[in-house]
Amino acid sequence: MKMKYHEGIFYPQDKEELNSLLGDGMATKKAKALLVPHASLKIIAPLLREAFSYTKDKERVIILAPIHNGRSNSEKGFFFEGELLPSSDMFLLGAETREMYAEEEPAGEELIPFIEKYMPGKEWAILYADVKTAAESKRLASFLSPFNTPSTLFIVSTNLSPKCSKKEECEMWRESAKEALKDGSAIIDKVNKHQISFCGAGIIDALERLIPGGWREGVDNKEETTAHSFLYKGGDY
């Protein structure tokens, strides 16, 4: 991510306005992985403030963001990262570099201000992934395995429903997703059976191979067209 493409669009460019959304920057709880939504920061900031209170004692962050429009037809791979952001604590994981996904996807970028406030000086990386099969899930898990240390925090950016026309539909998808996440198994199989439908499901499937045990409920918001929720995976490694 050689520049901030989504500043002033998905999150405020004005520092005072941004700080009002970030909160007090106190990390008081521990987790191994967080699941957070993506949308305009004005909509999801309360959930992100709660999520980042679970970042205590972590030394680096790996953000896993879905590629909403799917990988390019010319791509042989299915997970990528952008270039280094100048004058930042960003580091590279060693995946294929495709800056186009950093430009297309705001999900990872809008978390940077929270990392800088709640985890100052800690290094971070963003991986963009389009995981469709169990074989791809295994390959992503294998790639991430060397980074799975006690001091590393994984953050998955995903909404728990597609865009919905009714509140009832949104809540149906949210509850189905949360039930699957608490169980923590066969996520891709449940997608294929149309039991759940959310953009980061393949990424979650891969992360379950690294950190088994299911997710714990955090908080939801009142958005009626998309299911925005925060969940976490416990702090014991």
N, C-alpha and C positions, 0 to 999 in steps of 0.2 A: 504494500500500500504506500506508494511513493508520495501521495498527498492525501489530504482529507477531502474526500469527494462529497460527503453527505453533511458536513458541517453547515448549519444554517438552514437545513432542510429537515432532517430527522432529529436533530438536536440543535439547541441554540448556539449561535456564534458569540452572542453577547455573554461575557463572563459572569456578570451579576445574575442574569437570568438563568444561566446554566447552573451556577452554584446553588440557586434556590431549589433546583430540581435534584441536585446530588445529595443533599442532606448533610449530616454532621461529619461523615467520614469515619465513624467509629466501627471497627470490626471487633465484635465481642463474642462471636460464636464460631464453631469450626464445622467444616464439611469437606468432603473429598471431591464432590462434583455438584454443580448447580445447573438447574434447568430454568431458563428465563425466556420471556417473550421478546419479540421484536415488533416495533411500531413506532410512531412518533413518541419521542421521549416524554412529552407532556401527558401522554396517555398511560405509559407504563412505568414512570419514574417511581411511584410508591412501591411497586413490586421489586424493582431493581435495588432500591434502598434497603429493603428487607433482605434481599438475596446477598448483597455485599456485606451485610453484617456477619455473614458466615465465612468470611475470608481470613480469619485470624490464623497466624502462624504459617501461612503459605508464602513461598518465595518466588513462585512463577505461575503464570496462568496460560492455559491453552484454550482458546475459544474455538469451538466447532460450529460452523455456520452452514446451513443448507444452501444449495444452489437452486433457487426457486424455478428458474426456467430450464433446468437440466443442463448437463454439460454440452458443449458444442459437439456437433456431429463428427467433427474432425478429430476429436479427442480420443486417445486410446486409454488414458487414465480417467479417474473419477474423483480424485481429491487433489487440491492445488493450494498454493499460497501466493500472495502478492509479493512485491518488492518491499524492502525495508523502508519504514517511515523515517525520514531524516529527523535527527535530534529527539529521538524517542528511546524507550527501553524495549522496543520490539526486537525479537530475535527470530531467526528462520529455523524451521524444523527439518528442512532438506527435501521437501516435496517438490514436485514440478512447479515452476513459477508461471503463473498466469495472472497478470495484473488486471485483466479484464473482469475477473470475478470480484476483485476488491472494488472496482469501479461500479459494478452492477449491484452488489449486495451491501446494504448498510448495517446488517445485523451485528457484525463484529465491530465495526468502527464506532457505533454509538455506545459501546461498552467501555471504550478507552477512557473517557473522563471519569468513570466510576473506578476503574483500576488505578488511575493516577491519584485519585483522592483517598480511596480506602486502602490502597496498597502502594504507597509512594516508593519509587525506586525499584519496584519488582519488575522483572522482565515478563513479556507477554508475546504470544504468537497467535495468529489467526489462520485456521485451516478451513477451506471451503470444500464441501463434499456433496456428492450426488450418489448416495449408496442405494442401490436398487435390489441387490440379491444377497443371499447369505454368504456367497463366496466373496463378494466385495466387502461385506461386513467383516469377515475374517481377515481380509487383507488390510483393512483400515485398522483393526485392532492390533494386528501384528506391527504395523508401522508406528502406532502410538505406544506400544508396549515399553520401549526403552525410556520413554519420558514419564512413565507411571511410577513416580517416586512419592514418598510421603510428603514432600514439600511442594508438590505440583497440584494445582487446582484445575480441574476441567470445567468449562462452562459450555453448555449446549444451548444455542439460541434457537428456539422453536415455539411456535404457537400450537395449541392443542386441538385446533379445528381448522378446516378450510374456511373461506369467507361464507357466512351464512345469511340467509334472508330473514330468519326468525330467531328470537332469543331462545326458544325451546330447542331448535335445531343445534344452536351453539352449545347449549348446556348438555345436550345428549352426547355430542362429540367430546366435550370436555370430560364428562364423567367416564365415558368409555376409555379415553386416553389415560386418565388417572388410574383407573382400575388396572389397565395393562402395565403402566409404569410401576405401580406398587408391587405387582407380581414379578415384573422384571425379566420376563422370558418370552421368546418367540414373537418379538415385536414385528419383524418383517412378515412372518406368517399371518399375523393378525391384520396387517395392512392388506396383504393379498386376499384375505377373506372378507375385506371391507368392514372389519369390526372396529377399526380405528382409522383416522385420516389426519395426519399432521406432518408438516414439512420436514421435520428433523428425525422422523422415525428410523430411517436407516442408520443415522449417526448414533441414535440411542441404542440400537441393536448392537453396534460395534462396541460402544462403551460398556454395555452389559458384560461383554466378554472379558473386559479388563477389570471392571469393578462390579461384581455380582451382588445381588442382595435386594434389588428393588429400591424405589424412591419413596421419600417421605413428603407428605403434603406441607406446603408452606402457606401461601395466600393466593387468592384469585382477585381479579378486578370485576367491575360491573359492565364491561364492554359487552354489547348485545349481538355483535356481528362476527366477532372472532374471540376464541377462548384464550385469554391471556392468563397464565398461571406461573407461579414460582414453586418449584419442588427442589429437594436437595437429597443428596446421598451422604450418609453419615460420616462423621469425622474419624472414625477408627479405621486405620489402614491395615 
